Amino acid sequence: MSAVTAIVTVTAIAIATAAAIQLGIRLWLRLRLQLRLQLRLGLRLGLGLRLRLRLRLLFRLRQRS
């Protein structure tokens, strides 16, 4: 392998690695953002459900007494 081929190969590998890392970082950030949004939505929905259940229980207890 001549010096030129070696330099070209190393450069190509470096570029490919950098591109792969950049893509990985982008995907990771996108996933993190999606998870954060899902968690927020989940918490909101969860709180809403809990509140509704509590109100329903209170309503039933009031009707009984």
Secondary structure, DSSP 8 states (H G I E B T S, - for coil): --HHHHHHHHHHHHHHHHHHHHHHHHHHHHHHHHHHHHHHHHHHHHHHHHHHHHHHHHHHHHHH-
